[in-house]
Amino acid sequence: MKKSRRARRVQRHYGRMHRTGGLNLVSLMDIFTILVFFLMVNSSDVKVMQNTADVPLPKSTSENEAVENLTVQVNGGSILVQGREVARIEGIEVGDSHIAGLSDELAYRRARRSGVPEQGLEITIMAGRDTDYRLLRKIMQTCVDEQFRQVRLAVEAEVRNG
């Protein structure tokens, strides 16, 4: 039996309305592309050094922003380079002018670089307010001996009102 035009139109209309909905991937890809570009642009502006709660940094009014480079952290009873323990504070002799484990790690890191600039490599030391100055001086001397001559000390920015 042949269907009338009206019956075919009603059947087409009914079929269109009760079809399962599809996912439009083009608009979804556009949204994710915009999100990726947004995150790439905004992530480069943030310059926050990773700090743990157990290293209370000294407060200072620093004019320069933080720079990400190799970080030596004095944490409790150990010395860490990029989060990896390289020396224990108890094992450091009183008369030594440098720290052996730290020296070995810095030599390894320096060897992985293509070359050492004339002014030396950059390094940041994160030590708490209560860190002994003699220990801090040994750490700095070890860094300088291993061609890391641009030494920065990490501080906590003091907020000035006014």
Steps between C-alpha positions, in 0.01 A plus 500: 500500500627840403527769773368847448730803503366604837568157652859502368557852637365406843717186504811703403424758765442232764827328404695824531365584842563160656852439375780469760698820535856512373803668654637789299876444517593812304374741764648284778842511332470878463432539870799284598728684257405834654550354847849372412607838358358680803694277739822530298485880497412539867734237640812684383424808714508316833839494668456328832775291648393171646539523876425251768340603828797380706742760353395837644665747262624835628281797415638764268392774265630362173467705185583210263262223405583137566691319227470127451838331505686234697391506865695392808277465803612467864218299652518377858809280521570463127607690191285447191567584135174524303330291771762222502705454819872535433650549850414478869585797722631272777765359263658838423834548674575826679824572313376416149463789260264311269235227519589178315151375405389843385821544303451167320139582407588849374788358294257250345246776423773721351627214279150455352499860375649594164738759645566728792454873434779736603301637794417147620178304533197611701386334821249586773548403863192458718593497867291575805541802727661287767764341272853539637699753297811279500299225328354748254850630422624144434208440264572823313873419479422153364276656235768750398765224484277306256458802264156598637608858570168681460365413844157624605347461844126436504295729723132545574365824358381741765175672413517876526179694545496843353 
